[in-house]
Amino acid sequence: MGMPVRIDDALYELARSEAKVEHRTIAGQIEYWAMVGRASLDNPDLPVSFVAESLASMREPRKQTTPFVPRSQRA
């Protein structure tokens, strides 16, 4: 179980509204922001949107993925 953390009321409300849109819990939304932020700091040469989309794609079930086929090998 996680530890309670104090955060600013405005950040909490922002997380609440964003969590509702993204179908996450408030804690889940804050964890997501932290994960994207950490990955973005680790990869400063990449746009944040690319980092976020890459992390999302890594969570997709493998059965739903489309294998990469180079243009030179496409029919």
Buried (B, 14 or more C-beta within 10 A) or exposed (E): EEEEEEEEEEEEEBBEEBBEEEEBEBEEBBBBBEEBEEBBEEEEEEEEEEBBEEBEEEEEEEEEEEEEEEEEEEE
